[in-house]
């Protein structure tokens, strides 16, 4: 919590920092997973992510189901059909030091009450995660991980990979989902780039980007020309009984069914065994035929995995142990600036091309003014560049001995590089921002992208390239202008056919009656995520009530503190923001109304004011379904058990939460008990 203002209580400081972290992480998620254009290294991203996790753990009241820690990745690209994963594709927690691995092993042993545990060790491939679905032994569908809940349908492209079986060998279950990684071997990548160069086509930065780009081709014939490979490393839905009791045996079973399974895997015991595997692979990493960025450890026993369970984002029984960053030196040519959706000004270092960590890099984020001054980085410096996670590097420090005469200390710009508006740094914040609001083209593009996403207005077909064209040609100056578009106007744009234009217009028409909470979220009000937007809708009931609410009234909304209340009030106090909202209404957008919740009591319902914790697997309800029922009845779902917990709903393989509930004397319910509680028949 460094660089935060003094004179405020700890929770207020934490809330400010948490909000800033969530905003930054979501922006980086979008660049990495959707745009394939990250601007920070994995190490810096992991640092931000772990800081957010730590703050949310320290201040449970700041927990938010919309936080990046509760979700994985990013939304699928609009041009592909969406596939809902029957079993979510979760990411893994990360470890970087020996101590992280030892702590992981200690947590696992403690959770299982064992002196030692066997682990399956595998490689962490640097490619694109894929889920393959087989029915009665035949391949029927493939999907990318996407946001973990839904991904892109890439079935036609996956069919072109010869290493993936279209029909399984031997006896297979009625339904089998196999998870794995699509990647390019280094030799194949070099040949692909050489061929691309000879044809005058795009040369890829690294094998991962080439694999991702190859699999996201709309024309499967292009994918077929790319030498993509696949390694299976897990599974999702299996209809019937899982045939083996350990992960290692399951991998052997998948191999017998005809799936490529990497041979660099081993079962070891304890932290010492994990670290020995890591060091062996690290030594042999340069000689592998493909890129990896670490190794993965999984508790081998499937029963033990079920006992350990999951946190909201990742399994407790697995860990990704990443390799350390790689470093090189190069010249920092100049410092430029990028403008984000909320006006955040991000300094970017433009570098003399340098080969580090397997790729040539030319830029890196410098984060903010304070970070640049702390490192004393100047244009013209020779700088140490660290590339971690095999994506985009960070500038670690200048090499002062090589600093040229006359190198000028960094000075933050005072005017936006896009619109010329004043740049200000709000009191108590570390990020400078453009004050141009929707007047600024950069903010307009990002604001529209935010508004049309699935969790807001959900306008399918309005991707970044189309929005760029609409904003650059002044067809869309505000969010309201989207609802004036017609098929004829859209069809005039490059690469936009008549049918596609009609589909976009149909999606816009379908978005004219959004729920109030999603409409409020779509406006991009600073500090207002999905959860806060829903709470505003439930507590105040109408758009006009939210717009006219005083800060005192806003503070009555659950989980809205002084900073959020001030941000909402300030947003609707701006005349141009009210003009945009009125233009939306004038163009036929009609947000839904909500039944106003009781004052001071949160949402109405039989569980109003009650906090519940879910643990284990319920017979018929998923965790999300149970949470929705509880929240719909006015209750809150917490991730941890405390003296303030009213009920714990426990299913099969309930873990430490159940034990703690028993110790604290918290009422424990099964699924039938939850239904009875919802029906109002349990006290």
TABEL-V964479 format. One record per residue. N is the residue number from 1. RES is the residue in three letters. BURIAL is b if it has 9 or more other C-alpha atoms within 8 Angstrom, else e. Layout:
n=(N,N)
res=(RES,RES)
burial=(BURIAL,BURIAL)
//
This chain:
n=(1,2,3,4,5,6,7,8,9,10,11,12,13,14,15,16,17,18,19,20,21,22,23,24,25,26,27,28,29,30,31,32,33,34,35,36,37,38,39,40,41,42,43,44,45,46,47,48,49,50,51,52,53,54,55,56,57,58,59,60,61,62,63,64,65,66,67,68,69,70,71,72,73,74,75,76,77,78,79,80,81,82,83,84,85,86,87,88,89,90,91,92,93,94,95,96,97,98,99,100,101,102,103,104,105,106,107,108,109,110,111,112,113,114,115,116,117,118,119,120,121,122,123,124,125,126,127,128,129,130,131,132,133,134,135,136,137,138,139,140,141,142,143,144,145,146,147,148,149,150,151,152,153,154,155,156,157,158,159,160,161,162,163,164,165,166,167,168,169,170,171,172,173,174,175,176,177,178,179,180,181,182,183,184,185,186,187,188,189,190,191,192,193,194,195,196,197,198,199,200,201,202,203,204,205,206,207,208,209,210,211,212,213,214,215,216,217,218,219,220,221,222,223,224,225,226,227,228,229,230,231,232,233,234,235,236,237,238,239,240,241,242,243,244,245,246,247,248,249,250,251,252,253,254,255,256,257,258,259,260,261,262,263,264,265,266,267,268,269,270,271,272,273,274,275,276,277,278,279,280,281,282,283,284,285,286,287,288,289,290,291,292,293,294,295,296,297,298,299,300,301,302,303,304,305,306,307,308,309,310,311,312,313,314,315,316,317,318,319,320,321,322,323,324,325,326,327,328,329,330,331,332,333,334,335,336,337,338,339,340,341,342,343,344,345,346,347,348,349,350,351,352,353,354,355,356,357,358,359,360,361,362,363,364,365,366,367,368,369,370,371,372,373,374,375,376,377,378,379,380,381,382,383,384,385,386,387,388,389,390,391,392,393,394,395,396,397,398,399,400,401,402,403,404,405,406,407,408,409,410,411,412,413,414,415,416,417,418,419,420,421,422,423,424,425,426,427,428,429,430,431,432,433,434,435,436,437,438,439,440,441,442,443,444,445,446,447,448,449,450,451,452,453,454,455,456,457,458,459,460,461,462,463,464,465,466,467,468,469,470,471,472,473,474,475,476,477,478,479,480,481,482,483,484,485,486,487,488,489,490,491,492,493,494,495,496,497,498,499,500,501,502,503,504,505,506,507,508,509,510,511,512,513,514,515,516,517,518,519,520,521,522,523,524,525,526,527,528,529,530,531,532,533,534,535,536,537,538,539,540,541,542,543,544,545,546,547,548,549,550,551,552,553,554,555,556,557,558,559,560,561,562,563,564,565,566,567,568,569,570,571,572,573,574,575,576,577,578,579,580,581,582,583,584,585,586,587,588,589,590,591,592,593,594,595,596,597,598,599,600,601,602,603,604,605,606,607,608,609,610,611,612,613,614,615,616,617,618,619,620,621,622,623,624,625,626,627,628,629,630,631,632,633,634,635,636,637,638,639,640,641,642,643,644,645,646,647,648,649,650,651,652,653,654,655,656,657,658,659,660,661,662,663,664,665,666,667,668,669,670,671,672,673,674,675,676,677,678,679,680,681,682,683)
res=(UNK,UNK,UNK,UNK,UNK,UNK,UNK,UNK,UNK,UNK,UNK,UNK,UNK,UNK,UNK,UNK,UNK,UNK,UNK,UNK,UNK,UNK,UNK,UNK,UNK,UNK,UNK,UNK,UNK,UNK,UNK,UNK,UNK,UNK,UNK,UNK,UNK,UNK,UNK,UNK,UNK,UNK,UNK,UNK,UNK,UNK,UNK,UNK,UNK,UNK,UNK,UNK,UNK,UNK,UNK,UNK,UNK,UNK,UNK,UNK,UNK,UNK,UNK,UNK,UNK,UNK,UNK,UNK,UNK,UNK,UNK,UNK,UNK,UNK,UNK,UNK,UNK,UNK,UNK,UNK,UNK,UNK,UNK,UNK,UNK,UNK,UNK,UNK,UNK,UNK,UNK,UNK,UNK,UNK,UNK,UNK,UNK,UNK,UNK,UNK,UNK,UNK,UNK,UNK,UNK,UNK,UNK,UNK,UNK,UNK,UNK,UNK,UNK,UNK,UNK,UNK,UNK,UNK,UNK,UNK,UNK,UNK,UNK,UNK,UNK,UNK,UNK,UNK,UNK,UNK,UNK,UNK,UNK,UNK,UNK,UNK,UNK,UNK,UNK,UNK,UNK,UNK,UNK,UNK,UNK,UNK,UNK,UNK,UNK,UNK,UNK,UNK,UNK,UNK,UNK,UNK,UNK,UNK,UNK,UNK,UNK,UNK,UNK,UNK,UNK,UNK,UNK,UNK,UNK,UNK,UNK,UNK,UNK,UNK,UNK,UNK,UNK,UNK,UNK,UNK,UNK,UNK,UNK,UNK,UNK,UNK,UNK,UNK,UNK,UNK,UNK,UNK,UNK,UNK,UNK,UNK,UNK,UNK,UNK,UNK,UNK,UNK,UNK,UNK,UNK,UNK,UNK,UNK,UNK,UNK,UNK,UNK,UNK,UNK,UNK,UNK,UNK,UNK,UNK,UNK,UNK,UNK,UNK,UNK,UNK,UNK,UNK,UNK,UNK,UNK,UNK,UNK,UNK,UNK,UNK,UNK,UNK,UNK,UNK,UNK,UNK,UNK,UNK,UNK,UNK,UNK,UNK,UNK,UNK,UNK,UNK,UNK,UNK,UNK,UNK,UNK,UNK,UNK,UNK,UNK,UNK,UNK,UNK,UNK,UNK,UNK,UNK,UNK,UNK,UNK,UNK,UNK,UNK,UNK,UNK,UNK,UNK,UNK,UNK,UNK,UNK,UNK,UNK,UNK,UNK,UNK,UNK,UNK,UNK,UNK,UNK,UNK,UNK,UNK,UNK,UNK,UNK,UNK,UNK,UNK,UNK,UNK,UNK,UNK,UNK,UNK,UNK,UNK,UNK,UNK,UNK,UNK,UNK,UNK,UNK,UNK,UNK,UNK,UNK,UNK,UNK,UNK,UNK,UNK,UNK,UNK,UNK,UNK,UNK,UNK,UNK,UNK,UNK,UNK,UNK,UNK,UNK,UNK,UNK,UNK,UNK,UNK,UNK,UNK,UNK,UNK,UNK,UNK,UNK,UNK,UNK,UNK,UNK,UNK,UNK,UNK,UNK,UNK,UNK,UNK,UNK,UNK,UNK,UNK,UNK,UNK,UNK,UNK,UNK,UNK,UNK,UNK,UNK,UNK,UNK,UNK,UNK,UNK,UNK,UNK,UNK,UNK,UNK,UNK,UNK,UNK,UNK,UNK,UNK,UNK,UNK,UNK,UNK,UNK,UNK,UNK,UNK,UNK,UNK,UNK,UNK,UNK,UNK,UNK,UNK,UNK,UNK,UNK,UNK,UNK,UNK,UNK,UNK,UNK,UNK,UNK,UNK,UNK,UNK,UNK,UNK,UNK,UNK,UNK,UNK,UNK,UNK,UNK,UNK,UNK,UNK,UNK,UNK,UNK,UNK,UNK,UNK,UNK,UNK,UNK,UNK,UNK,UNK,UNK,UNK,UNK,UNK,UNK,UNK,UNK,UNK,UNK,UNK,UNK,UNK,UNK,UNK,UNK,UNK,UNK,UNK,UNK,UNK,UNK,UNK,UNK,UNK,UNK,UNK,UNK,UNK,UNK,UNK,UNK,UNK,UNK,UNK,UNK,UNK,UNK,UNK,UNK,UNK,UNK,UNK,UNK,UNK,UNK,UNK,UNK,UNK,UNK,UNK,UNK,UNK,UNK,UNK,UNK,UNK,UNK,UNK,UNK,UNK,UNK,UNK,UNK,UNK,UNK,UNK,UNK,UNK,UNK,UNK,UNK,UNK,UNK,UNK,UNK,UNK,UNK,UNK,UNK,UNK,UNK,UNK,UNK,UNK,UNK,UNK,UNK,UNK,UNK,UNK,UNK,UNK,UNK,UNK,UNK,UNK,UNK,UNK,UNK,UNK,UNK,UNK,UNK,UNK,UNK,UNK,UNK,UNK,UNK,UNK,UNK,UNK,UNK,UNK,UNK,UNK,UNK,UNK,UNK,UNK,UNK,UNK,UNK,UNK,UNK,UNK,UNK,UNK,UNK,UNK,UNK,UNK,UNK,UNK,UNK,UNK,UNK,UNK,UNK,UNK,UNK,UNK,UNK,UNK,UNK,UNK,UNK,UNK,UNK,UNK,UNK,UNK,UNK,UNK,UNK,UNK,UNK,UNK,UNK,UNK,UNK,UNK,UNK,UNK,UNK,UNK,UNK,UNK,UNK,UNK,UNK,UNK,UNK,UNK,UNK,UNK,UNK,UNK,UNK,UNK,UNK,UNK,UNK,UNK,UNK,UNK,UNK,UNK,UNK,UNK,UNK,UNK,UNK,UNK,UNK,UNK,UNK,UNK,UNK,UNK,UNK,UNK,UNK,UNK,UNK,UNK,UNK,UNK,UNK,UNK,UNK,UNK,UNK,UNK,UNK,UNK,UNK,UNK,UNK,UNK,UNK,UNK,UNK,UNK,UNK,UNK,UNK,UNK,UNK,UNK,UNK,UNK,UNK,UNK,UNK,UNK,UNK,UNK,UNK,UNK)
burial=(e,e,e,b,e,e,e,e,e,e,e,b,b,b,b,b,b,b,b,e,b,b,e,e,b,b,e,b,b,b,b,b,b,b,e,e,e,b,b,b,b,b,b,b,b,b,e,b,b,e,e,b,b,e,b,b,e,e,b,e,e,b,e,e,e,b,b,b,b,b,b,b,b,b,b,b,e,b,e,b,e,b,b,e,b,e,e,e,b,b,b,b,b,b,b,b,e,e,e,b,b,b,e,b,b,e,e,b,b,e,b,b,e,e,e,e,b,b,b,b,b,b,b,b,b,b,b,b,b,b,b,b,b,b,b,e,b,b,b,b,b,b,b,b,b,b,b,b,b,b,b,b,b,b,b,e,b,b,b,b,b,e,e,b,b,e,e,b,b,e,e,b,b,b,b,b,b,b,b,b,b,b,b,b,b,b,e,b,b,e,e,b,b,e,e,b,b,e,e,e,e,e,e,e,e,b,b,b,b,b,b,b,e,b,b,e,b,e,e,b,e,b,b,b,e,e,b,b,b,b,b,b,b,e,b,b,b,b,e,e,e,e,e,e,b,b,b,b,b,b,b,e,e,b,b,b,b,b,b,b,b,e,e,e,b,e,b,b,b,b,b,e,b,b,b,e,b,b,e,e,b,b,e,e,e,e,e,e,e,b,b,b,b,b,b,b,b,b,b,b,b,b,e,b,b,e,b,b,b,b,e,e,b,b,b,b,b,b,b,b,b,b,b,e,b,b,b,b,b,b,b,b,b,b,b,e,b,b,b,b,b,b,b,b,b,b,b,b,b,b,b,b,e,b,b,b,b,e,e,b,b,b,b,b,b,b,b,b,b,e,b,b,b,e,b,b,b,b,b,b,b,b,b,b,b,b,b,b,b,b,b,b,b,b,b,b,b,b,b,e,e,e,b,e,e,e,b,e,e,b,e,e,e,e,b,b,e,e,b,e,b,b,b,b,b,e,e,e,b,b,b,b,b,b,b,b,b,b,b,b,b,b,b,b,b,b,b,b,b,b,b,b,b,b,e,b,b,b,b,b,b,b,b,e,e,e,b,b,b,b,b,e,e,e,e,b,b,b,b,b,b,b,b,e,b,b,b,e,e,b,b,e,e,e,e,b,e,b,e,b,b,b,b,b,b,e,b,b,e,e,b,b,b,b,b,b,b,b,b,b,b,b,e,b,b,e,e,b,e,b,b,b,b,b,b,b,b,b,b,b,b,b,b,e,b,b,e,e,b,e,b,e,e,b,b,b,b,e,e,b,e,e,e,b,b,b,b,b,b,e,b,b,e,e,e,e,b,b,e,b,b,e,b,b,b,e,b,e,b,e,b,b,b,b,e,b,b,b,e,e,b,b,b,b,b,b,b,b,b,b,b,b,b,b,b,b,b,b,e,e,b,e,b,e,e,b,b,e,b,b,b,e,b,b,b,b,b,b,e,e,b,e,e,e,b,b,b,b,b,b,b,e,b,b,b,e,b,b,e,b,b,b,e,e,e,b,e,b,b,b,b,e,b,b,e,b,b,b,e,e,e,e,e)
//
